[in-house]
Structures are given as C-alpha cells and as structure tokens.
C-alpha cells in the first residue's frame, strides 16, 4: 500500500468510525461466509455509501440500512460523501481493499455509477445501486456482481402529486413549480410526471419553473423571487419535501397561504401536514427502500441470482394528506424500529414465503429510458431480446404474489 493510499485509508476511517456499530459476525447462510466475505478487516460489514445525515430522508435511509444489516447478522458500515462523487468512489475503493464484499449504494448523481459498478465487478463485490443511473446503463451490461438497480416511481410520483394538487384547486388556476437538482434522474422524471398531468388539465397554467436544488434554502429564495414576479398564483408544486418547506416559509412570510405539495415523506413534513401548512406529500419510504435493497445485496452474495427482468426494479410510494398523516407518523416514528421484517424479505432465508412488504415491479429499460437519447453505437445486452417479455411477466406476477404484509398501505 503506497503512502497516498495509507493517508486515504486513515481519512476514511476517521469519517466512518463514529457511525459504525459493531453488531456481530457474518450470517452463515447459503454460501460459506469465507466464500462471500474474504478475510479483510471489513469483511463482515455491509457498506452503505450515501450523501449526508443532515437531510431527514437520508436519516431514514440510514436507519433502514442499519436495521436490515444487523438483522442479517452483518455490521453496518455507513460512509458519507456530502455530495462529492469523486470522494465516494475513493471511499468505496478503500473499503473494497479492506475486504468489503457487499455494497448497497446511493450516489449524489449518476456520474460515478459506472465506475463504481465496474470496480465491484472487477473485485467480485456484490452491488445493489439505488435511485441514480446513467441513461441506458443496465446491470447486465456490467456483469453479474452488479446485481440489481432500483428506482422509485418518480414519474408516477410527479404525475400523481400534480393531479392531486390540481384537483385541490378545482382543476383550474395558476401553479408555480420548484424543481430539484438539474440533471438529476429523479428530478427529470418528476418533472415529466408533472408535464403529463398538465396536458390533462387544460385549466391549469404553469407560470414558471426554477430549480430549488433539493434544499429549503435555495427553494425559499426561488419562491421569494416568484412572489415578486408572479404575485397572483394558486398553488406550488415542490419537487421534494425540503423544496416544499422552503416554498412554505417564503409564502408564509409574505402572508400567502396556498396548497403546497412535496415528495419524500419526512418526519418534519408530517407536522406541517397536520397543521395544514403543506397540503400533501408522496412518501417514497426511504427506510423500507434502504433495508430492502440491503437484503437484495445480501441475497446476491449468498447465492441468489436474479433473472434479467429482476435486475431493474421499481417500487410504489404512499400519498400522505391530513386524512392519513397520523397513521403514517405512528407507523414510521411511533416505535424505536421500523415496521418491517427484514429477514422475511430475503429470498435466501425465506425462499418460499419471502415477503417484499411493498408494491414492486420490474422495469423494462426500453420503456424507462424511452425519452433519453442513446449513446452512439449503443445496444442493450442480449438478454433483453427473445424471452425477456415472458420473464418480465413472470417477475411482475411473482412480486405481486409476494407482497403480503401491507404495513405501508393505509388501513382505510
């Protein structure tokens, strides 16, 4: 190990040490533990690279990842990159060198995902990636160690929340849109969903759209400028919860009270919904998502081999309004632990009676990336040809049948 690597390794240890909870050894299920983990210092840990603990979404993400990891008999290894994609790659390189064999990844954007996936493939490290993905990149294009790519239904979220907001103002009126981070994949799809809804509501006029960069400070400034430029408006479509909170703050300071929506489902936002200060949000269940993707990474490392249609998956969210906010708040924050049976999600531990505990379906990349230009000379891996439709239908039915626990579904 050269001097540069030594200093990098020491720096990453300083970052992760306060976050790591040592919870026990490797669960010896399926493959022998030594075959999965190797013999490095961090071989009995599951690595969770993500952005920050300053955002409520990622606090929930970290909680779900930790609970699932410990339930599976591993130790949780969270590493924060604070939005720096190069730093994230360096962190992962260091942890792989130290023996990590299972990674459940979230990147700030899609720019480093191909590099991370190739690194994992080269070093035989099992990877599940979440949210971000370069246009038209599929796990089979990298190899077997890039097990699964997951997405929230951001197109559906944008569409559903826009319709809900438009209906709230009677199907006609003037709407302002504060988006997320330009170029970010979830941001693109949520905006596409909004545009689809606008086509169905001719009485709605979209006055303006500006990026709030996923945070309340930038969103508040955008909203303040909007209020000056467009003093007459009827609603605000926020691309996530922090954007909605920033818009809410600016509106309230100006004495304006209009329906505002967001997407995420964070704890703080629940209070604003209860108070009527934010109309509704779409919860994309970060705690469930991180735990579920952790379980899939564990399963891949212990012998589960997803078929071609199962290697890109998408899941549902839940709309939260004043009508069901108490139910959701108690579900997620009423107890010390999240309401999920992590072991029961495992295809390895429960091969016959596994329960995904949310609505999940396969994604055909030809549909998902249909509006994205293909790279020059691009072709999909051969698995997406003959036989893919049959596998897609099989996987879709299988996940419907294995959605048993309805904890994320309102009781009434």
Secondary structure, 3 states (H helix, E strand, C coil): CCHHHHHHHHHHHHHHHHHCECCCCCCCCCCCHHHHHCCCCCCCEEEEEECCCCCHHHHHHHHHHHHHHHHCCCEEEEEECCCCHHHHHHHHHHHHHCCCCEEEEECCCHHHHHHHHHHHHHCCCEEEEECCCCCCCCHHHHCCCEEEEEEECHHHHHHHHHHHHHHHCCCCEEEEEEECCCCCHHHHHHHHHHHHHHHHCCCEEEEEEEECCCCHHHHHHHHHHHHHHCCCCCEEEECCHHHHHHHHHHHHHCCCCCEEEEEECCHHHHHHHHCCCCCEEEECCHHHHHHHHHHHHHHHHCCCCCCHHHHEEEECCEEECCCCHHHHHHHHHCCCCCCCCHHHHCCCCCCCCCCCCCCEEECCHHHHCCCCCCCCCCCCCHHHCCCHHHHHHHHHHHHHHCCCCCCCCCCC
